């Protein structure tokens, strides 16, 4: 049964029951709320791991880290959060929805810098890759960190995982926008700048389509923008896209 986890409020939403099919292909109707409720006792302090009734929220246990700004990734079994501590080191923890428990992760002990865009994170199928305030990778299988090389373009806002590499582009703060990007290859453990594209520096949203990184609109600190472009990492080339019908700033794209 899938669940949505919201870290800031520390809550999870259980998805409603869905119709499915048996092994012989016969349609199986979804369980009624009454039947589901009778089959699943409520979550209590004495029974913290029982799944809640579909369509309901429940509070998550407190994470073993102080309040602050964190980024997170889903690994397939755990939700890992990561936040750099200005006093030194990285604060990280992992939440397991099956056991409804957190575990504290070991500190990375790598240098922490102050950057306007904070920490960025991506999951490559094996490691949580983080950069920005600190550049490090965490492997849940070994429960260890390793140092990552510093990216050539710091402060990039857009971050996507292509299946082979991390792509970053754009960003900035305080009247200084970023107009470039970089690609990180975990196999080679190296960054390289991506070619310049048709878009000027800006803070803009972006999304990975499966073949291209699309960047749309945004804000260059002088006004809102409508132009858009797509970057193909296979050909290492950009193409111009039709402009947005209206300017968009602070948008989320999928």
ABEGO torsion letter per residue (X at the ends): XBBBBBAAAGBBBBBBBBBBBBAAGBBBBBBBAAAAAAABBBBBAABAABBBBBGBBBBBBBBABBBEBBBBBBAGABBBBBBBBAAEEBBBBBBBAAAGBBBBBBBAGBBBBBBAAEBBBBBAGABBBBBGABBBBBBAAAGBBBBBBBBABBGBABBBBAGABBBBBEEEBGGBBBABBBBBBAAAGBBBBBBBBABBBBBBBBBBAGABBBBBEEBAGAEBBABBBBBBAAAGBBBBBBBBABBBBGBBBX
